[in-house]
Amino acid sequence: MSRRLKSVVWQYFNENPVMKSRATCTWCDKNVPRGGEKTANFTTTNLWHHREHMHKPEYDELKSKKTLSGEEEKRRNRYS
């Protein structure tokens, strides 16, 4: 990976080394689009949607971590 991936959803995806515009789900090996061909357009929206529709129980648990993680990140940035 060329840069640090911050979203907790990345715990369940790997960057596709061949097709940078896709990420591979570690649960079902599906390649999910990252939101465009250019890295500037990449988002985690499709990754979240994949988790929600294909792995619902795990998505609900992960969603609760997302909120907590976001608050932790804000606190960290305040003091750095």
C-alpha positions, 0 to 999 in steps of 0.5 A: 500500500502506498499510503495509510488507509484510515477508514475502519472498512479497510480492515475487511478489504485489500487494495487490488495490486493489479487494478488500483481502482478496485478493492478486494473483500477479504470475506468473499473475494469480490472486487469492489469499485473504489469510485473512479479510475483516478486516485483522487476520486477514490472513496470508501462509499462502495466498500461500505455499500458492499459490506451493508448488502453482502455482509449485513451483521458484520456491517452493523458491527463495523458501522458502530466502530466507524462512529467511535473511530471518527471521534477518536481521530478528531481528538487525536487531530486536536492535540497534534 
